[in-house]
Every structure is written in structure tokens, then in C-alpha cells.
Amino acid sequence: MSDQITQAFGHPLERSKAMSGDTPADRISLRDYLTEVEIGAFQQERGRMQRLRFNIVVEVRQQAAPVDDDVDRILSYDTISEAIEAELAAERLNLLETLAERITARILAEPQAQRVFTRIEKLDRGPGALGVEIMRAEGDVAPVVDAAAGEGAPVPLVVFLSEEATRSDRLPGWLDQLEADPRPVILACGPGRWERPLSTSPQAQRRIDLLAIEQAAWVLAARDRRCVVVNSRTELDWAMKHDQISLWAPSKIVLDAAGDRPDSVGDGTGLALWFADLMGASDVLFVGAPQPQPGGAGEGPRLAACAAEGPLTLT
């Protein structure tokens, strides 16, 4: 029993060695990789960074031919660190288990990788290190698909409807126009005209404002069955592939976003522009609202605006 306990709390390298068969596998490893990230399912973990420690061992397929000191013939150490960085940048996660699975799957996508031991620990949640460890072999996980980089990924048109536009009698006609457009369409709206509570906490106020947008979205959805409220990237991707108009409920995607995200909601136009850039939209049309100024450098969606008094001006 003591050997099993020692193995359980030992480095994944020792676990790998203990589980090897008659012919030990070659291995590469990453020890004590430290980084800070926002992660966690509890509300107190929102809006704060905490340290994670990664220990990963990859058992690799033995080479049929000599390596001959050629880096292209081996599994690079960078594969491990880049897998960590890619998954941390993809989105904010609640669970270490999810992060471990995704990192492991990304590493196993490499043809040389046969088995991966991944341990991730939170260092700031208590007096000790809290973590998970998983082991997966090739064939245990689904292939990694990078939706952002994949060829043929849907390129949507994002249409922001002002509060005036959401109440317009022209809404059914606009939806007719959008259904006829060959691009997938995602609608967005602002927080509406209802009075909202005010908080001295920016984080709390952002939550209140996001919920106000979602209230406005559900009111809009009640006006026409084609306005289907959607809050996750998975649902949005499905809707775009099946030519269904979506009405974006922003809380989940905004709060789970990795990296830069809007500090405040305002009238919703800046948030819609941020979302359009995140989704790789071709165009953003602001109906009954002023066109916001794009922030940052680089290419982004084309912007246009039209009044809430006639047909949409689709580019």
C-alpha cells in the first residue's frame, strides 16, 4: 500500500515508469510549469488570477530509424508547452479536469505520442496544492479540431438591434431579409430601457448589465420564433451550420472569455463589435444605433449602420 501511495503522489514520470510493460517507452516530460490564469467554477474565482502548476509526461513511439540529431524526427518539448498555452488561450474554463483532457488530447494528436500523463494543480486555493491527474493513450480521445483555424468555418453576419429596433413593426421584414442572406446570421441587442440596479463593484455591474441584455433578448425572442436565444459557442456553431438565426445571450461567452474582454457593457454596441471579432464575422450592421469606433489595430469585420425605419442595408 505504501508503494501505491508513493506512486500516487509522485511525479507523473514515476507513474509512467511503474505502468510500463516489458519494454519501457521513451519519454519526454515537462516539470513544474507555472503560470497564472483565471479558472474555477466558484464565484470567488471569477475575476482573479491564480497559479497553476503543470507536470506532463509523454510516452513516445520509438523511432524506426536513427534520430541523427535531427529535431524534425522527434516530438519537440515545445509541443507540451504550446498545448498548455493554446488551451489556456482558447477560453476561460471552470474545471481542471476539462483543461487536462483538452491539453492531453492536443498532445496525443501528434503522431509520435502514445500515452500522456497530465497533472495540473491549483496552488492558491488552500494551504496545499489541489489538482487532478489523468492518463490517456492514443485512441482514448477524439481528434482535436481547431474551429477557429479550420477551413470552411462559418463566417457570420452580426446584426445589432437598438432598443428602438427591437420594438419596431419592421422586425418580421428584417428577419425575412436576413433569412434570404447566404451568410449565417447572429443577432445582438442592448440592455433595453428598463431601469437597472447600480453597484459600486465593476464586476457586479458588468453582471447586472449582461443580464439586462439577456432580458431584452428574451423579450425580443417572444416577438418572433426565428429569434432563438443562444448563449454558448457550441450552440452558435451548430446554428450557423444549420442556417438558423441566433440571438446572442452574452453572459457565458463574455465571462468565460480568455484574454481581453469588454470592461463595461454600455449600450451594447461595443460589446457586439467585440463579439463579432471573436466570431470572425465578415460584417456588423448596427440598426438604429451609431456605429462604434473599432478598437485596436489589425483587420476586423466591416462596419455599417442603418436607420430603424426601413429595409436593412445589407452589404
C-alpha positions as CSV (number, residue, x, y, z in Angstrom):
1,M,0.0,0.0,0.0
2,S,2.8,2.4,0.8
3,D,4.3,1.9,-2.7
4,Q,0.9,2.7,-4.2
5,I,0.6,5.9,-2.2
6,T,4.1,7.0,-3.1
7,Q,3.3,6.4,-6.7
8,A,0.1,8.3,-6.5
9,F,1.7,11.4,-5.1
10,G,5.0,11.0,-7.1
11,H,5.8,12.8,-10.3
12,P,3.9,11.6,-13.4
13,L,7.3,10.3,-14.6
14,E,7.4,7.8,-11.8
15,R,3.8,6.8,-12.6
16,S,4.7,6.3,-16.2
17,K,7.7,4.1,-15.3
18,A,5.6,2.0,-12.9
19,M,3.0,1.3,-15.6
20,S,5.4,0.4,-18.3
21,G,5.4,-3.1,-19.8
22,D,8.4,-5.3,-20.5
23,T,9.8,-2.7,-23.0
24,P,9.9,0.7,-21.3
25,A,8.8,3.5,-23.5
26,D,10.8,6.5,-24.4
27,R,9.6,9.7,-22.7
28,I,9.7,13.4,-22.7
29,S,8.5,15.5,-19.8
30,L,7.7,18.9,-18.6
31,R,8.2,19.5,-14.9
32,D,6.8,22.3,-12.7
33,Y,5.5,24.6,-15.5
34,L,4.0,27.6,-13.6
35,T,1.5,30.1,-15.0
36,E,-1.3,32.4,-13.8
37,V,-4.8,32.1,-15.2
38,E,-8.4,32.8,-14.3
39,I,-10.0,29.5,-13.8
40,G,-12.6,27.9,-11.5
41,A,-16.3,27.2,-11.0
42,F,-16.8,29.2,-7.8
43,Q,-17.9,32.8,-7.9
44,Q,-14.9,33.8,-5.8
45,E,-12.6,32.6,-8.5
46,R,-14.1,34.9,-11.1
47,G,-12.1,38.0,-12.0
48,R,-8.9,36.9,-10.2
49,M,-5.8,35.1,-11.3
50,Q,-4.4,32.0,-9.6
51,R,-1.3,30.0,-10.1
52,L,-1.4,26.6,-11.9
53,R,1.4,24.1,-11.9
54,F,1.7,21.6,-14.8
55,N,3.6,18.3,-14.8
56,I,3.3,16.3,-18.0
57,V,5.0,13.1,-19.3
58,V,4.6,11.9,-22.9
59,E,5.5,8.4,-23.9
60,V,6.6,8.4,-27.5
61,R,6.9,5.9,-30.2
62,Q,10.4,4.6,-30.7
63,Q,11.9,5.6,-34.0
64,A,12.5,3.0,-36.6
65,A,15.5,4.9,-38.0
66,P,18.2,6.7,-36.1
67,V,17.3,10.3,-34.9
68,D,20.7,11.5,-36.2
69,D,20.4,14.7,-34.1
70,D,17.5,15.9,-36.3
71,V,14.9,17.8,-34.4
72,D,12.3,17.1,-37.1
73,R,12.4,13.4,-36.2
74,I,11.4,13.7,-32.5
75,L,8.5,15.1,-30.6
76,S,9.6,18.5,-29.5
77,Y,9.3,19.7,-25.9
78,D,7.6,22.8,-27.3
79,T,4.6,20.5,-28.2
80,I,3.8,20.2,-24.5
81,S,4.2,23.9,-23.5
82,E,2.3,25.0,-26.7
83,A,-0.6,22.7,-25.9
84,I,-0.9,24.3,-22.5
85,E,-0.7,27.8,-23.9
86,A,-3.2,27.1,-26.7
87,E,-5.9,25.7,-24.4
88,L,-5.5,28.4,-21.8
89,A,-5.9,31.0,-24.5
90,A,-9.0,29.3,-26.1
91,E,-11.5,30.1,-23.4
92,R,-12.0,30.5,-19.6
93,L,-12.7,27.1,-18.0
94,N,-14.3,26.1,-14.8
95,L,-12.7,22.7,-14.3
96,L,-9.1,21.5,-14.2
97,E,-10.5,18.2,-15.5
98,T,-11.6,19.9,-18.7
99,L,-8.3,21.6,-19.1
100,A,-6.4,18.4,-18.5
101,E,-8.5,16.5,-21.1
102,R,-8.0,19.2,-23.8
103,I,-4.3,19.5,-23.3
104,T,-3.8,15.8,-23.3
105,A,-5.9,15.4,-26.5
106,R,-3.9,18.1,-28.2
107,I,-0.6,16.3,-27.4
108,L,-2.0,12.9,-28.5
109,A,-2.8,14.4,-31.9
110,E,0.9,14.3,-32.5
111,P,1.8,11.0,-34.4
112,Q,4.8,10.2,-32.1
113,A,2.7,10.4,-28.9
114,Q,1.4,7.1,-27.5
115,R,0.4,7.9,-23.9
116,V,0.2,11.1,-21.9
117,F,0.2,11.6,-18.1
118,T,-1.1,15.1,-17.2
119,R,-1.2,16.6,-13.7
120,I,-2.5,20.1,-13.0
121,E,-2.5,21.7,-9.6
122,K,-4.0,24.9,-8.2
123,L,-1.5,26.5,-5.8
124,D,-3.7,29.3,-4.3
125,R,-6.9,27.6,-3.2
126,G,-5.6,26.4,0.2
127,P,-2.6,25.5,2.3
128,G,-1.7,22.7,-0.1
129,A,-1.8,22.0,-3.9
130,L,-5.2,20.9,-5.2
131,G,-5.2,19.1,-8.5
132,V,-6.1,16.4,-11.0
133,E,-4.1,13.8,-12.8
134,I,-5.2,11.9,-15.9
135,M,-3.6,9.3,-18.2
136,R,-4.8,8.8,-21.8
137,A,-3.4,6.7,-24.6
138,E,-3.8,7.2,-28.4
139,G,-7.3,6.2,-29.4
140,D,-8.8,7.2,-26.0
141,V,-9.6,10.8,-27.1
142,A,-11.3,12.4,-30.0
143,P,-9.1,14.2,-32.6
144,V,-8.5,17.9,-31.8
145,V,-10.4,20.3,-34.1
146,D,-9.3,23.9,-34.0
147,A,-12.6,25.5,-35.0
148,A,-11.0,29.0,-35.3
149,A,-8.5,27.9,-37.8
150,G,-10.5,25.2,-39.6
151,E,-11.2,25.7,-43.3
152,G,-14.8,26.2,-44.2
153,A,-15.7,27.6,-40.7
154,P,-18.9,29.6,-40.9
155,V,-18.4,33.4,-41.3
156,P,-21.4,35.1,-39.9
157,L,-23.1,38.5,-40.3
158,V,-23.7,40.1,-36.9
159,V,-26.7,42.5,-36.7
160,F,-27.1,44.7,-33.7
161,L,-30.6,45.9,-33.0
162,S,-31.0,49.0,-30.9
163,E,-33.8,49.2,-28.3
164,E,-35.9,51.1,-30.8
165,A,-35.2,48.5,-33.5
166,T,-36.2,45.6,-31.2
167,R,-39.7,47.2,-30.8
168,S,-40.1,48.1,-34.5
169,D,-43.0,46.7,-36.5
170,R,-40.5,46.1,-39.3
171,L,-38.8,43.3,-37.4
172,P,-40.6,40.4,-39.4
173,G,-39.5,42.0,-42.7
174,W,-35.9,42.4,-41.4
175,L,-35.9,38.7,-40.4
176,D,-37.2,37.8,-43.9
177,Q,-34.2,39.7,-45.4
178,L,-31.7,38.0,-43.1
179,E,-33.1,34.6,-43.8
180,A,-32.5,35.3,-47.5
181,D,-28.9,36.3,-46.9
182,P,-26.5,33.5,-47.7
183,R,-24.4,34.2,-44.6
184,P,-25.2,32.8,-41.2
185,V,-26.8,35.5,-39.1
186,I,-26.3,36.3,-35.4
187,L,-28.5,39.0,-33.8
188,A,-27.3,41.0,-30.8
189,C,-29.1,43.7,-28.8
190,G,-28.5,46.2,-26.0
191,P,-29.7,46.2,-22.4
192,G,-33.1,47.7,-23.1
193,R,-34.9,50.6,-21.5
194,W,-35.6,49.1,-18.1
195,E,-34.0,50.6,-15.0
196,R,-31.1,48.6,-13.7
197,P,-29.6,48.3,-10.2
198,L,-26.3,50.1,-9.7
199,S,-23.3,48.7,-8.0
200,T,-20.1,50.2,-6.8
201,S,-18.3,47.0,-7.9
202,P,-17.4,47.0,-11.6
203,Q,-17.5,43.2,-11.7
204,A,-21.0,43.1,-10.2
205,Q,-22.2,45.9,-12.5
206,R,-21.0,44.0,-15.6
207,R,-23.0,41.0,-14.5
208,I,-26.1,43.2,-14.0
209,D,-25.7,44.8,-17.4
210,L,-25.2,41.4,-19.1
211,L,-28.3,40.1,-17.5
212,A,-30.2,43.2,-18.7
213,I,-29.2,42.3,-22.3
214,E,-30.4,38.8,-21.8
215,Q,-33.7,40.0,-20.5
216,A,-34.0,42.2,-23.6
217,A,-33.1,39.2,-25.8
218,W,-35.9,37.1,-24.3
219,V,-38.4,39.9,-24.8
220,L,-37.3,40.1,-28.4
221,A,-37.4,36.3,-28.9
222,A,-41.1,36.4,-27.8
223,R,-41.9,38.6,-30.8
224,D,-40.7,36.1,-33.5
225,R,-39.9,32.4,-33.2
226,R,-36.9,32.9,-35.6
227,C,-35.1,34.8,-32.8
228,V,-33.6,31.8,-31.0
229,V,-31.7,32.8,-27.9
230,V,-28.3,31.1,-27.7
231,N,-25.6,31.5,-25.1
232,S,-22.8,29.1,-25.9
233,R,-20.2,28.9,-28.7
234,T,-21.2,25.3,-29.4
235,E,-24.9,26.3,-30.0
236,L,-23.8,29.2,-32.1
237,D,-21.6,27.0,-34.3
238,W,-24.5,24.5,-34.7
239,A,-27.0,27.2,-35.6
240,M,-24.6,28.7,-38.2
241,K,-24.1,25.3,-39.8
242,H,-27.8,24.7,-40.0
243,D,-28.9,28.1,-41.3
244,Q,-30.7,29.1,-38.1
245,I,-30.7,32.8,-37.0
246,S,-29.3,33.1,-33.4
247,L,-30.0,35.8,-30.9
248,W,-26.9,36.1,-28.7
249,A,-27.2,36.0,-24.9
250,P,-23.8,37.3,-23.9
251,S,-23.1,36.3,-20.2
252,K,-21.5,33.0,-20.7
253,I,-19.2,33.9,-23.6
254,V,-18.1,37.2,-22.1
255,L,-17.5,35.8,-18.6
256,D,-15.7,32.7,-19.9
257,A,-13.5,34.6,-22.4
258,A,-9.8,34.3,-22.2
259,G,-7.7,37.4,-22.6
260,D,-9.1,40.8,-23.4
261,R,-12.9,41.3,-22.9
262,P,-15.1,44.4,-22.5
263,D,-14.8,46.1,-19.2
264,S,-18.3,47.5,-19.4
265,V,-21.5,46.9,-21.4
266,G,-22.7,50.4,-22.1
267,D,-25.4,50.5,-24.8
268,G,-24.2,47.1,-26.1
269,T,-22.7,48.3,-29.4
270,G,-19.1,47.9,-28.3
271,L,-19.9,44.5,-26.9
272,A,-21.4,43.5,-30.2
273,L,-18.3,44.6,-32.0
274,W,-16.1,42.6,-29.7
275,F,-18.3,39.6,-30.2
276,A,-18.2,39.9,-34.0
277,D,-14.4,40.0,-33.9
278,L,-14.4,36.9,-31.7
279,M,-16.7,35.0,-34.1
280,G,-14.7,36.1,-37.2
281,A,-17.7,37.9,-38.6
282,S,-17.5,39.3,-42.1
283,D,-19.7,42.3,-41.4
284,V,-21.5,44.0,-38.5
285,L,-24.7,46.0,-39.1
286,F,-25.9,48.4,-36.5
287,V,-29.7,49.0,-36.9
288,G,-30.9,52.2,-35.2
289,A,-27.7,52.7,-33.3
290,P,-24.5,54.6,-34.1
291,Q,-21.6,52.7,-35.5
292,P,-18.9,52.4,-32.7
293,Q,-15.3,53.1,-33.3
294,P,-13.3,49.8,-33.7
295,G,-10.6,49.4,-31.0
296,G,-7.1,48.1,-31.7
297,A,-5.2,47.5,-34.8
298,G,-5.5,44.8,-37.5
299,E,-8.2,43.6,-39.8
300,G,-11.7,43.1,-38.4
301,P,-15.3,42.9,-39.7
302,R,-16.6,45.6,-41.9
303,L,-19.0,48.0,-40.1
304,A,-22.2,49.6,-41.4
305,A,-25.2,51.3,-39.8
306,C,-28.7,52.0,-40.9
307,A,-31.9,53.6,-39.5
308,A,-34.6,51.6,-37.8
309,E,-37.2,53.0,-40.3
310,G,-36.9,50.9,-43.5
311,P,-35.3,47.8,-45.0
312,L,-31.9,46.7,-43.8
313,T,-28.9,47.8,-45.8
314,L,-27.1,44.5,-46.2
315,T,-23.6,44.7,-47.7
